[in-house]
């Protein structure tokens, strides 16, 4: 199973004329992180309105044609809450901070001057604009400081906001409509994105302390994810694949650990999900501070490292760091009487590694993204016994840096190779090729293999 980023074109959320892996006949491709709402979604694809269907149908047909119908194509659907760019401090104090009597009270105490209790808003804003860090940290609360230093970010626990409070009422229908469009576009299945830094993962998180029956104990935190699944299942039918991607460990203080993930895995299998895909980390809570004008990125802290580890690593290295979590979830699901396939991902690079994961019983399916990007011919080479010709991912996350910058994703191992090759498609910057050079032996060997089959 491969994870496939798709270049966005023809306006926000639309499919462009490029797909990276279709011709290499993987068992399945998952088109990642497609927004379920009809709202701006940055570089993400969208499936929140019927106007996106023509492009999605074209994508499906491209994969079907290029793979001779051998590759199944799933669409991963996601919801997210508002995340704003880190503001310039002057603008933050002039425009964004909501001034309250609490600020006036604290300033009055710090300055030992009762005048500030009745100071007008302009005076308070000017005072804070010119104040030092020590004063700012005394006057602003935790969320205000976060908005100043990282940018404003909504959480599922912000139930004072009506649209957040109403999420349990609206999300099942929104996800169901998105899944319906996915099926109408011709996708073979849908993957519910319940992982990383996004809305559904927020509901599953141990940090979710909502008091409306959708937070607190595990059985409450899994409630909305199960309600979303049931709404999707009712809409697309029992003959359609519905998988889920969730975290084996949040890797943040106070977050979920493997015991939570095991519980969720059994509940998802019991509900009837067709496969469980396990990830790790990728959270906002420990992300690095962004530069002014940029948004916080959930794959920059320790949890982000565990999600997409690099060769700048500890003694364990970047390979298969999530596999023990996957194995624990699989054993619990099987012990509960379910044979739901479990997918292992993250730092899987060689045939020997992938096969050992399967043979050990830690997973039923192996997925890869960065290695597949490094060598899209991986699947053909391994199948035909040419594993020594595989172009190995070096796990520098060059590709991820491009994605973070909302640039077309390529691999440094090939994007500047053979640029004089006739007919190659170049990136928008004119310096990189968008598709890897074809393996010179692949066409002949694959044809022979097909004939033998």
C-alpha positions in Angstrom: 0.0 0.0 0.0 1.4 3.4 -1.0 0.6 6.9 0.3 0.2 9.3 -2.6 0.5 13.1 -2.5 -1.2 14.6 -5.6 -0.4 18.0 -7.0 -3.2 20.5 -6.6 -4.1 22.6 -9.7 -7.0 24.4 -11.4 -7.8 26.3 -8.3 -7.8 25.4 -4.6 -8.7 21.8 -3.8 -8.8 20.6 -7.4 -6.8 17.7 -8.9 -4.0 18.6 -11.3 -2.6 16.5 -14.2 0.0 14.6 -12.2 0.0 11.4 -10.2 3.2 9.9 -9.1 2.8 6.1 -8.6 -0.2 4.8 -10.7 1.9 3.1 -13.4 3.7 0.9 -10.9 0.8 -1.3 -9.9 0.9 -1.2 -6.2 -1.8 -3.2 -4.4 -3.4 0.0 -3.2 -2.8 3.8 -3.2 -4.3 6.2 -0.6 -4.8 9.7 -1.8 -4.0 11.6 1.4 -5.8 14.2 3.4 -8.7 15.3 1.3 -10.8 18.0 3.0 -14.4 17.1 3.7 -15.7 20.6 4.0 -16.2 23.2 1.2 -13.8 25.7 2.8 -10.2 26.8 1.9 -7.8 24.0 2.6 -4.4 25.2 1.6 -2.7 22.6 -0.6 -5.1 19.8 0.2 -7.5 18.3 -2.2 -11.2 18.7 -1.4 -14.3 16.6 -1.6 -16.7 18.9 0.1 -18.7 19.8 -3.0 -19.8 18.1 -6.2 -17.8 20.6 -8.3 -14.7 18.6 -7.3 -16.0 15.4 -8.7 -14.8 15.8 -12.3 -11.2 16.1 -11.2 -11.5 13.3 -8.8 -13.0 11.1 -11.4 -10.2 11.9 -13.7 -7.7 10.9 -11.0 -9.4 7.6 -10.5 -9.5 6.9 -14.2 -5.8 7.8 -14.5 -4.9 5.2 -11.9 -7.2 2.6 -13.3 -5.7 3.0 -16.8 -2.1 3.3 -15.8 -2.2 0.2 -13.5 -4.4 -1.9 -15.9 -6.9 -2.0 -13.1 -4.6 -3.7 -10.7 -4.2 -0.9 -8.2 -7.0 -0.1 -5.8 -7.4 3.6 -5.0 -8.7 4.9 -1.7 -9.4 8.5 -0.8 -8.4 9.6 2.7 -10.9 12.2 4.1 -10.1 14.7 6.8 -11.5 17.5 8.8 -9.5 20.3 10.5 -10.1 23.3 12.7 -8.8 26.8 12.2 -5.0 27.4 12.4 -3.8 31.0 11.8 -0.3 32.2 10.9 2.0 33.5 13.7 1.2 37.3 13.8 3.6 40.2 13.9 3.5 41.3 17.6 2.5 44.9 16.7 -0.5 43.7 14.7 -1.4 41.1 17.3 -1.7 43.8 20.0 -3.3 46.3 17.7 -5.9 44.1 16.1 -6.2 40.5 17.3 -6.0 40.4 21.1 -9.4 40.8 22.7 -8.9 43.3 25.6 -10.8 42.4 28.8 -11.0 43.7 32.3 -8.7 40.9 33.4 -5.9 42.5 31.4 -6.6 45.9 33.0 -6.6 44.4 36.5 -3.3 42.7 36.0 -1.7 45.8 34.5 -3.0 47.9 37.3 -1.4 45.5 39.9 1.9 45.4 38.0 2.1 49.1 37.7 0.6 49.8 41.1 -1.7 52.3 39.5 -5.5 52.1 39.7 -5.7 54.3 36.5 -5.4 51.1 34.4 -8.6 49.7 35.8 -10.5 52.2 33.6 -8.0 52.7 30.8 -9.5 52.6 27.3 -8.7 49.9 24.9 -6.2 51.9 22.8 -4.2 52.6 25.9 -4.1 49.0 26.9 -3.1 47.9 23.4 -0.3 50.5 23.3 1.0 49.4 26.7 1.2 45.8 25.8 2.8 46.6 22.4 5.7 48.3 24.2 5.9 45.9 27.1 8.8 43.5 27.6 8.4 39.7 27.6 8.2 39.4 31.4 5.2 41.8 31.6 3.5 40.1 28.6 3.8 36.7 30.2 2.2 38.1 33.3 -0.7 39.8 31.5 -1.7 37.3 28.8 -3.1 33.9 29.6 -1.8 30.6 28.1 -3.9 30.6 25.0 -3.2 34.3 24.3 0.5 33.7 24.6 0.2 30.8 22.2 -1.7 32.9 19.7 1.0 35.6 19.9 4.0 33.2 19.6 2.6 30.4 17.5 -0.6 31.7 15.9 -4.2 31.2 16.9 -5.3 27.6 16.9 -8.7 26.0 17.6 -9.2 22.8 19.6 -12.1 20.4 19.9 -12.4 21.5 23.5 -13.2 25.1 22.6 -16.9 24.5 23.2 -17.5 28.3 23.9 -17.3 28.5 20.1 -20.7 27.5 18.7 -19.2 25.8 15.6 -16.9 23.7 17.8 -19.6 22.8 20.3 -21.8 21.6 17.4 -19.1 19.3 15.8 -20.7 16.1 17.1 -24.0 17.0 15.4 -22.6 18.1 12.0 -19.5 16.0 11.4 -21.2 12.6 10.8 -23.2 14.1 7.9 -20.2 16.0 6.5 -18.0 12.9 6.4 -20.9 10.8 5.0 -21.4 13.3 2.1 -17.7 13.3 1.4 -17.6 9.5 1.3 -20.6 9.5 -1.0 -18.7 11.7 -3.4 -15.6 9.5 -3.1 -17.7 6.5 -4.2 -19.4 8.5 -6.9 -15.9 9.5 -8.2 -15.0 5.8 -8.5 -12.7 5.3 -5.6 -12.5 1.8 -4.3 -12.7 2.8 -0.7 -12.4 5.6 1.8 -10.0 6.1 4.6 -11.2 8.1 7.6 -8.3 10.3 8.9 -8.4 10.1 12.7 -4.7 10.7 13.2 -2.2 13.4 13.9 -3.2 17.1 14.5 -6.7 17.1 13.1 -10.3 17.2 14.3 -11.1 13.5 14.8 -7.7 12.9 16.4 -8.6 15.7 18.8 -11.7 13.9 19.9 -9.8 10.7 20.5 -7.0 12.4 22.4 -6.6 12.0 26.1 -6.4 15.8 26.2 -10.1 16.0 25.2 -12.0 17.0 28.3 -15.3 18.0 26.7 -18.1 17.7 29.2 -20.9 16.9 26.7 -20.4 13.2 26.5 -17.7 13.4 23.8 -14.7 13.9 26.0 -13.1 12.5 29.2 -13.1 8.7 29.4 -12.1 6.6 26.4 -15.6 5.4 25.7 -16.7 9.0 25.4 -13.7 10.1 23.3 -14.3 7.3 20.7 -18.0 8.1 20.5 -17.9 10.7 17.7 -15.4 8.7 15.6 -17.8 5.7 15.8 -20.8 7.9 14.9 -18.9 9.3 11.9 -18.1 5.7 10.8 -21.7 4.6 11.1 -22.9 7.6 9.1 -20.4 6.9 6.4 -21.2 3.1 6.4 -25.0 3.9 6.1 -24.3 6.2 3.2 -21.8 4.1 1.1 -23.2 0.7 1.9 -21.8 -2.6 3.2 -20.1 -3.4 -0.1 -17.6 -0.5 0.1 -14.2 -0.4 1.9 -14.0 1.9 4.9 -10.6 2.0 6.6 -9.3 4.3 9.4 -5.9 5.8 10.2 -5.3 6.6 13.8 -2.4 6.9 16.3 -0.7 4.2 18.2 0.9 6.9 20.4 0.4 10.7 20.4 3.9 11.3 21.8 2.9 14.4 23.7 2.5 15.1 27.4 -0.8 13.9 28.7 -1.7 12.3 25.3 -2.8 8.9 24.3 -0.5 5.9 24.7 -0.6 2.4 23.4 -3.3 1.3 25.9 -5.7 3.9 24.5 -4.8 2.9 20.9 -5.5 -0.8 21.7 -8.9 0.1 23.1 -9.7 2.2 20.0 -8.5 -0.5 17.6 -10.7 -3.1 19.1 -13.7 -0.7 19.1 -13.1 0.2 15.4 -12.8 -3.5 14.5 -16.0 -4.3 16.4 -17.8 -1.5 14.6 -16.9 -3.1 11.2 -14.1 -1.0 9.8 -12.4 -2.9 7.0 -8.8 -2.1 7.9 -6.8 -0.2 10.6 -3.8 1.9 9.5 -1.5 2.9 12.4 0.6 6.1 12.6 2.4 7.9 15.5 2.7 11.4 16.7 2.4 14.4 14.4 0.8 16.9 16.9 0.6 20.6 17.3 1.2 20.6 21.0 5.0 20.1 20.8 5.6 21.7 17.4 8.4 24.2 16.9 7.7 27.9 16.9 7.1 29.1 13.4 8.5 32.3 11.9 6.3 35.4 11.8 3.9 35.0 8.9 4.0 31.2 8.9 1.6 28.7 10.5 2.7 26.2 13.1 3.4 22.8 11.6 2.7 19.6 13.5 5.6 17.6 12.2 8.4 19.6 13.7 8.6 18.5 17.3 9.3 15.1 18.8 5.9 13.9 18.0 6.5 15.0 14.4 9.8 13.2 14.3 8.1 10.0 15.4 5.6 10.4 12.7 8.2 11.0 10.0 11.6 10.0 11.4 14.8 11.1 9.7 18.4 9.7 9.7 19.3 12.4 12.2 18.1 9.9 14.9 18.8 8.1 18.1 20.3 4.7 18.3 17.0 3.1 17.1 17.3 4.9 13.7 14.3 5.9 11.5 13.2 2.4 10.5 9.9 0.9 11.6 9.6 2.8 14.8 5.8 2.3 14.9 5.9 -1.4 14.3 5.8 -2.5 18.0 2.6 -0.3 18.4 1.1 -1.9 15.3 1.8 -5.4 16.6 0.2 -4.6 20.0 -2.9 -3.3 18.3 -3.1 -6.3 16.0 -2.7 -8.8 18.8 -5.5 -7.1 20.8 -7.8 -7.0 17.8 -7.2 -10.7 17.0 -7.6 -11.7 20.7 -11.0 -9.9 20.7 -12.1 -12.2 17.8 -11.6 -9.9 14.8 -9.4 -10.5 11.8 -9.5 -6.9 10.6 -6.3 -6.2 8.6 -3.8 -4.0 10.3 -1.5 -1.7 8.3 2.1 -0.9 9.4 3.7 2.3 8.1 6.6 4.6 8.9 10.2 4.1 7.9 9.7 0.9 5.9 12.2 0.7 3.1 13.4 -2.8 2.1 11.7 -6.0 1.0 13.4 -7.8 3.9 12.1 -5.4 6.4 8.6 -5.4 5.0 8.5 -9.2 4.8 9.8 -9.6 8.4 7.0 -7.4 9.7 4.5 -9.6 7.9 6.1 -12.9 8.9 6.4 -11.8 12.6 2.6 -11.2 12.7 3.0 -7.6 13.6 0.9 -6.5 10.6 -1.1 -7.8 7.8 -0.3 -5.1 5.3 2.8 -2.8 4.8 2.4 0.8 3.6 5.1 3.2 2.5 5.3 6.7 1.2 8.8 8.1 1.3 10.4 5.0 0.0 7.8 4.7 -2.8 8.5 8.3 -3.7 12.3 7.6 -3.7 11.8 4.7 -6.1 8.3 4.3 -7.6 9.7 1.2 -9.3 10.3 -0.4 -5.9 7.3 -2.7 -6.3 8.3 -3.9 -9.8 12.0 -4.4 -8.9 11.1 -6.4 -5.7 8.5 -8.5 -7.5 11.0 -9.4 -10.2 13.9 -10.1 -7.9 15.8 -6.9 -8.6 15.9 -5.6 -5.0 19.5 -4.7 -5.4 18.5 -2.0 -7.9 16.1 -0.3 -5.5 16.8 3.4 -5.0 16.9 3.6 -1.2 15.3 6.5 0.6 17.8 8.4 2.7 15.2 9.8 5.1 16.3 13.4 5.0 12.7 14.5 4.6 13.6 16.7 1.7 10.2 15.8 0.3 8.4 16.8 3.5 10.1 20.2 3.5 8.7 20.8 0.0 5.3 19.7 1.2 5.5 22.0 4.3 6.3 24.9 1.9 3.3 24.0 -0.2 5.6 23.2 -3.2 5.3 20.3 -5.6 6.7 17.2 -3.9 9.7 15.4 -5.5 12.6 13.4 -4.2 16.2 14.7 -4.1 17.5 11.4 -5.3 16.0 11.9 -8.8 14.4 15.3 -9.3 17.5 16.8 -10.9 18.6 13.7 -12.8 18.4 13.3 -16.6 16.8 16.7 -17.0 17.5 16.5 -20.8 15.2 13.5 -21.2 12.6 14.3 -23.9 9.1 15.0 -22.7 9.7 15.1 -19.0 7.3 17.3 -16.9 9.0 19.9 -14.8 8.0 21.5 -11.5 6.6 25.0 -11.4 10.1 26.3 -10.4 11.5 24.9 -13.6 14.4 23.2 -11.9 13.0 19.8 -10.9 11.4 17.0 -12.7 8.1 15.8 -11.3 8.4 12.1 -12.1 11.3 9.8 -11.4 13.3 8.4 -14.3 11.9 5.1 -15.4 13.9 2.0 -14.5 15.5 1.0 -17.8 14.8 -2.7 -17.3 11.3 -2.3 -15.9 9.3 -2.3 -19.2 10.9 -5.4 -20.6 10.9 -7.4 -17.3 7.4 -6.4 -16.4 6.1 -7.4 -19.8 7.7 -10.8 -19.4 6.3 -11.2 -15.9 2.9 -10.3 -17.1 3.0 -12.9 -19.8 4.1 -15.5 -17.4 1.2 -14.6 -15.1 
